[in-house]
Amino acid sequence: MKQTRWHLCLTVFALALLALALPGVAAAAPASNTTFSTLAGSTIVDSPTQPTFAVPGIFSLKFGQNAGDAEIDIPAINTVGAITGLNIGRDVSWESLSLTQKQPYVASGVAIADARLDVMGASKGYSTDAIAQIKLEPSSAFQTSGKFGFRYDGVKQSGGFMLQNVALKIAADPVHVTLDAVNTGDAAISFGAMKVEVPAANAGMMVDGYQVKNGRADWKTISVANAPNTAIQFGNVASISQMQLSVAGPSAGYATFGTARVKVNAEQAKVDGQLYVINDPATRLAGVALSKGNMAFQVPGWNLQMEGINSVKGGVKIDTISLAAAPLELTAEMTGVMVSDTAGFSFDQAKVAYAPGRNGFEMTVTRNNAGYVLTTTTVLPVAASR
């Protein structure tokens, strides 16, 4: 690192020495140019001119009135600067060196403006700050802009890259990424928002207010959602639609709320319903709930269906449960089913029909204010007409 800085600074001063070595090219102004003339009894004294060493069109070094101060102009690289505490002797030393870009640089797909380089002297360990406003647009798939820089603390012998209000856009399938307000400093990194989209899955993720400081990460919200009127397909078996999930950062106790429409259409199982996930540290409410859900499980000869499944506080409510067992010639149906932590298991009505061959019975259990009433009806075979 030290050698690099020496080479940079020595290059500047080498140009000055080149000016001294080429008197036919370089122009050196005298330290003072004082003339006296008398006009109508008055005397005019020309002010002193400061010494200047220059290679026209490439480099010029103009010393100031204070010892060790100088101004630099380097047209070849579109740069001006200033030096304080300059001492050219057996060794070259200075207190501070600053170089600044004069005019913005604009080319195809790139623009650089406000570039600046500051290098402190040996007493401060050649601490260095470099920063520039950069805009890159090589293609529509990649765009970035903001202030990019580098900082080195020569006293602490530590350094790193700096970002100020940097924006980034990458639109390369299968993932599109957008970042804004990216900043670094004080051993921290943060960004205002990050958006990640997966077009093939019709889904995306948004992260707001993310930062990492002192090794700890925090954020305002992380949200995941799929596009309206679209679904994330898992082959021909399952799909998720109307998905919305929001998770707060550690400072908010990871408060979570999510909902999604879930469908499963497998050979032996079918599921359809609105799924809810919640974690609220403020109310200490956490769990998974299902609303307007339907489930069906079917194997040869057996069919189980549940319709109108709703999770309620402390339990589950099911509008209808039905079973058809062909090998047993039995069917059953239960309505108004409630399973709760406090009341246990209850239902409004249950019907069971058992008819082996042509004989059988039907049993009905109905709930009323007094409890449950059981009725049984015998099913007789119907006589065949002649």
Order of alpha helices (4+ residues) and beta strands (2+ residues): alpha-beta-beta-beta-beta-beta-beta-beta-beta-beta-beta-beta-beta-beta-beta-beta-beta-beta-beta-beta-beta-beta-beta-beta-beta-beta-beta-beta-beta-beta-beta-beta
